Each structure stands twice: as C-alpha cells, then as structure tokens.
Amino acid sequence: MVEENLPHRRSIRLHGYDYSQGGLYFVTICVKDKECLFGTVVDGDMVLNEFGNIVKKCWLAIPEHYAYVVLHGYIIMPNHIHGIIEIGEFVGANYHSPENEALFRSPSGTIGSIIRGLKIGVMKWYKEYLQVKSIWQRSYYEHIIRNDESYQKITEYIYENPGNWLTDDYYK
C-alpha cells in the first residue's frame, strides 16, 4: 500500500509528552464495531462470560510483563475496558530489578506498549479458540491523570459504569 493512500488520523496524544514517564493513565480500549464480546450487564452489574474472563486474566497479568506497572481501578464492560494504569519508577541499572534480574522495562516503556501487549495477549487466545482475525478497535483512548480530584472522579466513573450501561456511549 502506498503511504499517500493511507487515511490520515489526527493523533489524540498530547504533543511532546513522554508517555514512558511515571504517572497515572486512564485508558479505554474498545472492541471493533462495539460488538459485545465480554459479557453482559444485568441489573447494573457486569457479568463476564468466558471471553470476558480471559480479558480480565490478561489485564491482571499486565504487572507480570511490565514490572514497573501498578494497576488501579478497572472495569471490563461488554465491549470495552476502562482502567487506570500507573507507570512507576524504575530500579537499578538498565531497568533491572535487584530482586529479579529477569524483569526489565520494554524498549519503549510507554502506555502504548502496555496496551499493545494486552491486545496481543487477548488476541492470541481469541485466534487459537475462535479463529477470528481481530477483535480490537484501532488505537485506544488515554487521559493523563494529573491530580487527586481527577483520579477520584475517574475511579468513580469506572466503578459506576455498569450501572450507567444503558446510557453509555459504547452501548449497542
């Protein structure tokens, strides 16, 4: 494909911001075409199906693959994920942890590389068991959390999301 034929998309990333620096990031990752693959909302509670539980398992495994990451509040909805990811400080030379020399920072160490890793992990399972090509919408939404008030509002939004499902922008 010739590069000039590619669609031009406006970047939603903050120009000049180093997305590998420590901090809190609110992310939303969507399923392609808003297809509800991960379960359903029943009486304001999210009920994960088998596929949703795979996504949950992959989400919770993020710190196993990125030792400098701490997960905060999250919710897996029928067709998207909301979560707060904290990129922490690194310890030791070359990002090696004194406790475990096998743990290291990915080459880019950005929020984008973490999301890409999650998407790849989920897709491996989906491809193996469901023979599908892709489930994810291109890219993801992210917001840099800069203060405690913002953190509190976003955390509240995450946990209240199932109760607001019928009026959610992602509801299909």
N, C-alpha and C positions, 0 to 999 in steps of 0.2 A: 504494500500500500504506500502510495506517495504521501509524504508528510503533509503537503499542502492540501490534501483531501481530507485530512483528519478534522473532526469538529473541534472548534476552539471553545474551551470551557473556562470560565472565569474562576480563578482559584479563590477558595474561601479561607485559605490560610492567611495568617497575619504576616504581612510582608516584613521581612527582616528578622522574624522571631526564630530563635533557636529551639526547635521542638525536641531537642535531646536534653535540654536543661531541666533540672529538678523542678517539680511543681505538680499541681493537680490539674487534670484534664477531664472534662465531662465529654463523653463520646456517645454518639448514636450510630449504630450500624444497622442498615436496613436490608431486608430480603428483596430480591429483584421482583418488580411488579407488585409489591405489597402482598405477596402470597403468604397466607397464614400457615406456616410450616411447623411452628414450635409448640403449638397447643392452643388453648382457648381460655377466654376469661369467663368464669362462672361466678355469678353473684359478687362481682368486684374483686375476685381472687384469680390470679393466674394459675392455670393448671397445665403444667408441662406434659407433653407427650414424649414418646421415646426420643424423637429428634430434638426436642427442646432440652431433654436431659443430657444429650450429647453436647449441645451448645453450652449448657451450664458446666459440664465437666471440663470442656476446653477453656471456658472463661476462667474457672477457678484454678486451672493449671498454668495460667499466664506467669505467675511468680516462679514457677519451676523452670521456665525457659528464660525468664528475664529476672535475674536475682535482685536487681535494683528496683523492682516494681512492687508496689503495695496496692491491692485492690480495696476500694471503699464500696459504698452502696452501689447496687446494680439491680436491674430487673430484666428478665427475658420475657418479652411480650410475644404475641402470636407471630408477628412479622418484623420485629426489630429488637434491638438490645439497647438499653441505656445503662451507662456505668461511669463511675469515677475511677480513673487510674492515676496513681501517684508515681511519678518518676523520682526516685530518691537519689541520694548522693552515692558516689562510688567509693570503694575502699581499696587501698593498696595500689601498687604499681600496675599499669596496664589493665586496670579494672578487675584484677583478680581479688577474690575474697580470701582473707587469711584462713578462714575456716574451711574453704573448699576451693582448691586451685582450679577445679573443672568449671566453676561458674564464671562467666565473663559477660561483658556487655556486647551486644550485637554491633557490627561495624557502624551502623548509623545511629543506633540507640534512640531513635525518635519514637514518638507516639505512633507515627505511621508504620514503622517496622513492627511494633507490637500488634497493631490492628491487622496488618498483613499476615503476621504469624497466626493470629486467631482464625482469620478467614481460611487460611491454608489448612490448619488443623481440622476445622469443621468440614471443609470440602473433601479432605482425604476420606473421612468416614462416609460422607454422603456419596461420593463416587464409588466407593467399594460396595456399599449396600444398596444404593438406589439407582446406580448407573445414570446419574444426572451430570450435566456439564457444569452448570453454575447455579448457585442459589443467591449470590450476593449482588446487591446493587453496587455499582461502581462507586468507589471512594467511601467516605463516611463524614459525619458531621462532628466537629470538635469545638469546644469552648474552653479557653484557659480560665481556670478559677483563680481569681486574684485576691479574694478576701473571705473572711469567715461568713459574712452575711450571704454572699453568693453561694458558698458551699452549703449552707443550711437550706437555702431556697431550692437548690438543685437536688439535694438529698431528699427533701420533702416531695419534690416533683417525681423523683424516681419511685419512691415507695407508694405514692398515691396514683401512679399511672394506671394500674389495673382498674381502679375504681372509676377512672375517667375514660375508659376504653371506648365507650360508645360515642364520645365527642372528640376522640383523639384524631389528629391529622393523619395518622397511619391506619386508622380503622378502615376496613374494606368490606 
